[in-house]
Structures are given as C-alpha cells and as structure tokens.
Amino acid sequence: MRQRSYGRDTELTLRMFFTMFMLGLLYVAFIGLLFWAGINPIVIGIFAVVMVLFQYFGSDKLVLATTRAKVVTPQEEPALHATVERLAAMADMPKPKKIAVMETHVPNAFATGRNPKNSVIAVTRGLLAHLDEREVEAVLAHELAHVKNRDVMVLTWASIIVIMAGFLMQMLFWMSLFGGIGGGNRDRGGGNAFMIMLAVYAGTIAVYFLSQVLILALSRYRELAADRASAIVTGAPMQLASALSKISNEMYCIPEKDMRQVEHANAFFIIPALKSDGVASLFSSHPKVDKRIERLQAMQREMERGL
Amino acid sequence: MGLLSVLFGRSKLRKPNREQFFSIVTAESSLRGRTDLRTTEKAGIVFNPVESTFFESLDSEIRDLLRISSDATGTRYEVVDDSHGTRWVVLDDRDFEDLVSIIHLVGETITDHGFGDRMLAAVFGFDYEGKKAYWIYSIKRGSFYPLVLSGDNERDNAAEMRLAAVMEEDRIPVERDLTRWYALWGIPF
C-alpha cells in the first residue's frame, strides 16, 4: 500500500532546528556571562518565568481584550463554527474553545492560547466578506495549525531570554545612574568592577538583539509551517495562496484607524496588521507574502505530480 | 502529537483506522427488534478531495467502482460535493451489509491510492425516536459516535447520550472524548 504524504519539509525543519540550537547557545552564553560577572541569574530567571507564565496563561484573554474580538456562539455564526469543526476533525484535534469575530473591515485572522483546548481563533468581519468560502477555510486551517503546533507556547518560552536580557538591561541602566553595581563586587578593584559592568552591559545588549532576531526567524519559519499544514489539511494550497494575496492587497490599500488596536496580537496574525516599512526582513515576524505564495505553488506542483 | 512534531511544526494527517469499522454489522442485526431506532437504509463516506489533476484519476476510479458494484448489489449511489469542500459518496440500499461493504470498498480504494489520510468519516443514517440521527465512524480515530439533529442546525445532546448508551450495549466502540463528537452539518441524506 502506498502512502502519499505531503507532511515533510526537511529544509524548514533544519532551519528551525538551527534557530533553536542558536537560541540554546545564546542562553548558555548569557547565563555564563552573568555567572562570570558575579550576578546571580536565578533572580532574573524567576522574574522572567513569572512574566512568561503571565503571558502564557493570559494570552487568550489578553489578546481578545486588546483586539476587541467578540466571541461568537454556533447559533450566531453557524457557518464559521461548522468550517472550524470540519477542519479540526480533519486535522484530528479538538475544536478550539472559542471562536471570535472582530468587527473591522481589514481582512485578517489570528489564533492564540496556550494549548489546543484553551485556544481562540478569531477572524475579522472583513475576512468573511472579502474572501470566498474555500479561502476562509484555508485561512482557518492556517490558524488551526498554529494551535496544533503550539506556536504560542513555543514562542513564549523562547522569549524568556529576551525578557531576561531586557530586564537586566534596565537594571544595569538604573544601577549605573545611582552609582555602583551590587555590593558583591566590592572586594574587586573599582576600575575592574567598572570594566566588568561595561562588559555585562555590552553582552546583554548583544544577547537582547540576537535573541530577538532568532525568535523572529523562528516565528517566520512557524508561519511557513502553518501555511504548509493548511495546504495539507484543505488539500488546496492555491486557496491559501489566493487568500494571502487578497488579504495583503486589501490590508495595505484600505486605511483603517482600527489598525492601532490590533498591534498587540501582531505575532499571531496571518499577516501582520502593521506593515514594517521595508526594514530588513530580518526584523519581521512574518515571511514576505510572495515568498509564502511561492512555497504554496511548489506544494501545488508536488500535489499535481502525485508524488 | 510527538514532541518533535510540535517543536518543528511538522504536520501530517492521521492515517485511517479501520479496525473497529465492521462492528456496525453485528450491531445492526441486533437492532432489528427495536422500534425507536431504525436504519434509513442510507449511508455515506465523506472525504476531503485534493485540488489536483492527480486526484481526479482516483475520483473517476471510485465512480467506476461504484457503477460496477451497484450493478451487482442493486445499490443506488450518488457523489455529492458539499459547501465545505468535502465530497460525499452517498449510498442507498435495503441491505445493510451491502452498505457497509461498499463503503469499505470505497475506503480501501482511496487508501490504495495513498489518500487514506483525506477520509473523514463514514456515516450511517438512522431514525431515532422520530428524529434524524446518524452513527458517525470517525475514520481517523477508529471509533463511533452519534449525531442526533433537532431542526436544521441544532443537535439534541440528550438524545445523543441516550443513543450512545444504546450503541455501547451493542458493543460498538463509542468515542470516549466528547469533544471529538464533531457535528457534520449538511449531511446530504
């Protein structure tokens, strides 16, 4: 019996592995730096973990509140619920706990929540209006893939290091303002302590930016993974491709005040709500739309060949 | 889903699980004495087609298969696409075993072509206490669950729980996780 499976993208897996590996190295280097400078990383670590736990458990409520998405019942939006249910059955996962609609004309969608059972999927009214049924289905499948891949969990935990470095940067800044770095270093010479502090400061800034870049790369790869999953679940890569091009065209053409409100959830949108004005794609949480479409076209060719 | 799949965001559709499927044949024979639960002599299998020309060859093969087997058993069949982009093969036969075996045959054909992971469910139509009811075999999970409709877009959960108890009595493997009792709206029979 032959089994056709479109599940693997070795290149993508390797890239993700490399990014995570580099993040791991960065963690080790950062903690090593702290020990070397005589700063106990445990306090900062605990602070970062608490922050992350807050994000982790509050992510669904926080995002719902900041985006003003309204949770809809199956009675209010039967078609939307039915589509999500079919897709969840196809992907063999539980249906997300909440489905929400944002009353804005900008077509977009996002998913959040720490695990599949506590997840929220939201779409905008504009998405339902501008896209046809199969395109909406493809977008929902993309969001469901984020839930299934636990992207919120992976990205939240990965960002501990950013929080740690950011916290330390602020601490060092205030300390330098009020003179002296902790008492623990008094036995060393004054000049030496200053040099150490300078090194820690520089190191922390480097860690902060490097980890940001790595996490953004990871986020882009996970977008590609979710695109792939959508194509697999719906069996129609071109539906997602056309949805992406429609969404990205509409988004940058119609000016909307509402855009500001959706800034918070940026990382989890199918296409980021705020356009980074062409700054290096290195600092973007999403891959470029034409790149994503190209990959979907490659999948379509793969499916046409029948493997 | 494995840790590695989560870490690397890999996705793969679950392969079909057909082991428990035939339990429905024995169950149906023990139902004959009941008055509150009757088969509607209709059943179907639902799958998610791939938008590709390659898939079309499978599709025509399924249609050939249906034509041949319906000649032999006198089963009426119909291929219907619904608004969710899924495709139904709907069968209509007085002989329940024919329904089961043709559905199995269609499932096998799809699997042999390597599209087994695109099948969603096999559905058997029943009339339960005067309501439209279905026994749904989740091909991915390898278990059955009931769906009882009251009105167009409403489920009768209480009746479903009762029907599940009936099914368990007949040694049908009923899905334990209630969150997986997915509705299938717009079943075309």
Interface residues (C-beta under 8 A of the other chain):
Chain A: M1 R2 Q3 R4 S5 G7 R8 D9 L12 T13 M16 F17 M20 P74 Q75 P78 A82 T83 E85 R86 A88 A89 M90 A91 D92 P94 K95 K117 E133 R134 E137 A145 K148 N149 R150 D151 V154 Y221 R222 A225 A226 R228 A229 I232 V233 T234 G235 A236 P237 M238 Q239 Q300 M303 E304 R305 G306 L307
Chain B: M1 S5 V6 L7 F8 G9 R10 S11 K12 L13 R14 K15 N48 P49 V50 E51 S52 T53 F54 F55 S83 H84 G85 T86 T111 D112 H113 G114 F115 G116 D117 R118 L120 A121 S138 K140 R141 N153 D177 T179 R180 Y182 A183 L184 W185 G186
